[in-house]
Structures are given as structure tokens and as C-alpha cells.
Amino acid sequence: MRAVFITGTDTDVGKTFISALLTKAWDANYWKPIQTGLESCQGDTETVQKLTNLSEDRFERPQIELNIPLSPWRAAIKENKPQTKVNEIAIPAKFLNSSRPLIIEGAGGLYVPINETEITTDLILHFDIPVILVARGGLGTINHTLLSLEHLKNRGIHKVYVVMNGPINTDNAEAIKRFSKGIKIIANIPHSKSNEIESLLSYVPSLDSIEK
């Protein structure tokens, strides 16, 4: 099984939209292990399925589902649900046995607490798979992106790629590449008002090409 973990530099950076785009472009399966905020939204699994128009067998429900729109740690406490350790989170067997790649979307950014001692980064280390960091294309992205990349490096995660999402800004992309010591920006995805992913598929390189 080939899998990548999708995370973001910030809230509303377009992580779910990019997850859908990559799922469609790479003919992949999709799984979000942890979903919060279900009291006010349908959940990202349903969103990605609608955006990609792929069959239900390409998806699996989150292992952890919480209603309150908070971090998994705090939402579980407020809902009187048990805390889940990252080593208790397991990729569904049907994906392990699939020939298709797997897109795993995280809940929020790298420092989002999953329980009282572990964060999203610990989940990435548990899965031991490459990371795609979704970053804004516009103002403020340099600082957020470089801090996220430095954190991943400090935790020993080195197979990391970046997708810039939103208005294309080549100056920001160049600064990120330079000061991250050559991180690979695999795609610059322009803003899409309609959320039509079909028109953006040409911006996504093949999975084989980014792994070289």
C-alpha cells in the first residue's frame, strides 16, 4: 500500500479540497481517521466523496467521530468519551489490501492534540508515511509553512512535500524552497470559486514523479 498523510499549516487552508483533488488525480482511496465538529457539518469524508464523485467503497468512516468542533482531545472530554492513543488508530484492512494509493487526511494541523499527550505529528510517526503539507499561496504563508516544516524535521519526519493552495504567488514559493533548504513544492493550485476539481487535475503531478 502506498499512502500519504495530508496536513495543513492553518485552519481553512484548503486541506480537504486538496485531499479530494489528490484522491481524484491519483485514483486513490480516502480515509480521515479522526473527525470532529459533526454537530455542525457533514464531515470531510462526505465532502470528499461528493467532490470526487467516487464510489462508496473508496472511503471508510473515521475511526473516531466527535460532535463538538474542538480538538479531538478536548471534544472527547466534553462529550465524556474515552481518549484514544495514536497506536490504537489502525488503517482499515480493505485499504491495506488495495492496489490503489491511500490519502489519509489529518484533523487540523500538526500541533492539534489527539489526546492529553499526543498530537497529529505523533499520528504521522505512527503511520510512518510521507507527508503533504497544504499551505496558503498568499500573504503570511512563508512563516506558517517554514515553522511547520521545521517542526516536522525536528521530529524526524523528512519525507515531506508541499502543495500551495490559492492565488499563485511565485515569490512565496521561492522563499519557502530557499529557506527550507530545498523542500519540494509539488503543486501550485490556483483558487477555484466553483470547487470543480476536474479543471484542476492538470496541476497535479503523478504520484510516481514526486516519489523520485
C-alpha positions as CSV (number, residue, x, y, z in Angstrom):
1,M,0.0,0.0,0.0
2,R,1.2,3.5,-0.9
3,A,-0.1,6.2,1.4
4,V,0.4,9.9,2.1
5,F,-0.7,11.9,5.1
6,I,-2.3,15.3,4.3
7,T,-2.0,18.1,6.9
8,G,-2.2,21.9,6.8
9,T,-0.4,24.9,8.1
10,D,-3.6,26.6,9.3
11,T,-7.4,26.4,9.6
12,D,-9.3,26.8,6.3
13,V,-6.2,26.4,4.2
14,G,-8.0,24.0,1.9
15,K,-6.7,20.7,3.2
16,T,-9.9,18.8,2.5
17,F,-10.2,20.3,-1.0
18,I,-6.6,19.3,-1.8
19,S,-7.2,15.9,-0.3
20,A,-10.2,15.5,-2.7
21,L,-8.1,16.8,-5.6
22,L,-5.2,14.3,-4.9
23,T,-7.7,11.4,-4.4
24,K,-9.2,12.1,-7.8
25,A,-5.9,12.8,-9.6
26,W,-4.2,9.7,-8.2
27,D,-7.2,7.4,-8.4
28,A,-6.7,6.9,-4.7
29,N,-8.8,5.7,-1.7
30,Y,-9.5,8.2,1.1
31,W,-9.7,8.0,4.8
32,K,-9.9,10.5,7.6
33,P,-9.1,8.7,10.9
34,I,-10.5,11.4,13.2
35,Q,-13.4,13.8,12.6
36,T,-14.7,16.4,15.0
37,G,-17.4,19.0,14.6
38,L,-20.1,16.7,13.3
39,E,-22.8,18.7,15.1
40,S,-22.4,21.5,12.6
41,C,-21.1,19.8,9.4
42,Q,-21.5,16.6,7.4
43,G,-17.8,15.6,7.8
44,D,-14.9,15.7,5.4
45,T,-15.4,12.1,4.2
46,E,-18.8,13.0,2.7
47,T,-17.3,16.3,1.3
48,V,-14.5,14.4,-0.5
49,Q,-16.9,11.8,-1.8
50,K,-19.1,14.5,-3.3
51,L,-16.2,16.4,-4.8
52,T,-14.6,13.3,-6.4
53,N,-17.8,11.5,-7.3
54,L,-16.1,8.2,-6.4
55,S,-17.9,5.1,-5.2
56,E,-18.5,4.5,-1.5
57,D,-16.1,1.6,-1.4
58,R,-13.2,4.0,-1.9
59,F,-14.0,5.5,1.5
60,E,-14.2,4.4,5.1
61,R,-15.8,6.1,8.1
62,P,-13.5,7.8,10.6
63,Q,-12.3,5.6,13.5
64,I,-13.0,8.5,15.9
65,E,-16.1,10.6,15.4
66,L,-16.9,13.6,17.7
67,N,-19.6,16.2,17.5
68,I,-18.1,19.3,19.1
69,P,-15.9,21.4,16.8
70,L,-12.7,21.3,19.0
71,S,-9.5,19.3,19.0
72,P,-10.1,15.6,19.4
73,W,-8.6,15.8,22.9
74,R,-11.0,18.5,24.2
75,A,-14.0,17.3,22.2
76,A,-13.7,13.8,23.7
77,I,-13.5,15.3,27.2
78,K,-16.6,17.4,26.7
79,E,-18.5,14.5,25.2
80,N,-17.4,12.1,28.0
81,K,-15.8,9.8,25.6
82,P,-12.5,7.9,26.2
83,Q,-9.2,9.2,24.9
84,T,-7.6,7.3,22.0
85,K,-3.9,6.7,21.8
86,V,-2.4,7.0,18.4
87,N,-1.2,3.4,18.5
88,E,-4.8,2.4,18.7
89,I,-5.6,4.0,15.4
90,A,-5.3,1.5,12.6
91,I,-5.6,1.8,8.8
92,P,-8.7,-0.2,7.7
93,A,-7.8,-3.6,6.3
94,K,-9.5,-3.0,3.0
95,F,-7.1,-0.2,2.3
96,L,-4.0,-2.2,3.3
97,N,-5.0,-4.8,0.8
98,S,-5.8,-2.4,-2.0
99,S,-3.6,-1.7,-5.1
100,R,-4.7,1.9,-5.0
101,P,-2.8,4.7,-3.1
102,L,-4.4,5.9,0.1
103,I,-4.9,9.6,1.0
104,I,-5.1,10.0,4.8
105,E,-6.4,13.4,5.9
106,G,-5.5,14.6,9.4
107,A,-7.7,16.6,11.8
108,G,-6.3,20.1,11.7
109,G,-2.7,21.0,11.8
110,L,0.4,19.3,13.2
111,Y,0.0,20.5,16.8
112,V,-3.7,19.6,17.2
113,P,-3.9,17.4,20.3
114,I,-5.4,14.0,19.7
115,N,-5.3,13.2,23.4
116,E,-3.7,14.7,26.5
117,T,-0.2,13.7,25.5
118,E,-0.1,13.2,21.7
119,I,-0.6,15.5,18.7
120,T,-1.1,15.0,15.0
121,T,2.6,14.6,14.4
122,D,2.6,11.5,16.6
123,L,-0.1,10.0,14.4
124,I,2.1,10.7,11.3
125,L,5.0,8.9,13.0
126,H,2.7,6.0,13.9
127,F,1.7,5.5,10.3
128,D,5.3,6.2,9.1
129,I,4.3,7.5,5.7
130,P,5.2,10.6,3.6
131,V,3.5,14.0,4.4
132,I,2.0,16.5,2.1
133,L,1.7,19.9,3.8
134,V,-1.0,22.1,2.4
135,A,-0.1,25.8,2.6
136,R,-1.7,29.1,1.5
137,G,-0.4,30.8,-1.6
138,G,-0.8,34.3,-0.2
139,L,0.4,36.6,2.5
140,G,1.6,35.0,5.7
141,T,2.3,31.6,4.3
142,I,6.1,31.8,4.4
143,N,6.2,32.0,8.2
144,H,3.4,29.3,8.8
145,T,4.9,26.9,6.3
146,L,8.5,27.2,7.4
147,L,7.6,26.7,11.0
148,S,5.5,23.6,10.1
149,L,8.4,22.2,8.1
150,E,10.9,22.9,10.8
151,H,8.7,21.1,13.3
152,L,8.4,18.0,11.1
153,K,12.2,18.0,10.6
154,N,12.8,18.2,14.3
155,R,10.5,15.3,14.9
156,G,12.5,13.2,12.4
157,I,10.0,13.3,9.6
158,H,11.9,14.0,6.4
159,K,9.8,12.8,3.5
160,V,7.7,15.9,3.2
161,Y,6.2,17.7,0.2
162,V,4.2,21.0,0.0
163,V,1.1,21.9,-2.0
164,M,0.5,25.7,-2.3
165,N,-3.3,26.4,-2.5
166,G,-4.9,29.6,-3.6
167,P,-3.7,32.6,-5.6
168,I,-0.4,31.6,-7.1
169,N,2.5,33.6,-5.7
170,T,5.9,32.5,-7.1
171,D,7.8,34.8,-4.7
172,N,6.3,33.0,-1.7
173,A,7.0,29.6,-3.2
174,E,10.6,30.6,-4.0
175,A,11.1,31.8,-0.4
176,I,9.8,28.6,1.0
177,K,12.0,26.5,-1.2
178,R,15.1,28.6,-0.3
179,F,14.7,28.8,3.4
180,S,13.5,25.2,3.8
181,K,16.7,24.1,2.1
182,G,15.0,22.8,-1.0
183,I,11.7,21.3,0.1
184,K,9.8,20.0,-2.9
185,I,6.7,22.1,-3.8
186,I,4.8,19.5,-5.9
187,A,1.9,21.7,-7.0
188,N,0.6,25.3,-7.0
189,I,-3.2,25.1,-7.1
190,P,-5.0,28.2,-8.2
191,H,-8.1,29.4,-6.4
192,S,-11.3,27.7,-7.7
193,K,-14.6,29.5,-7.0
194,S,-16.7,26.6,-8.1
195,N,-14.7,23.9,-6.3
196,E,-14.7,22.0,-9.5
197,I,-11.7,19.7,-9.2
198,E,-11.8,18.4,-12.8
199,S,-10.5,21.7,-14.1
200,L,-7.5,21.5,-11.7
201,L,-6.3,17.9,-12.3
202,S,-3.7,19.0,-14.7
203,Y,-1.9,20.9,-11.9
204,V,-1.2,17.7,-10.0
205,P,1.9,15.7,-10.9
206,S,1.8,11.9,-10.9
207,L,2.5,10.1,-7.6
208,D,5.4,8.3,-9.2
209,S,7.1,11.6,-10.2
210,I,7.0,13.1,-6.7
211,E,8.5,10.0,-5.1
212,K,11.6,10.0,-7.4
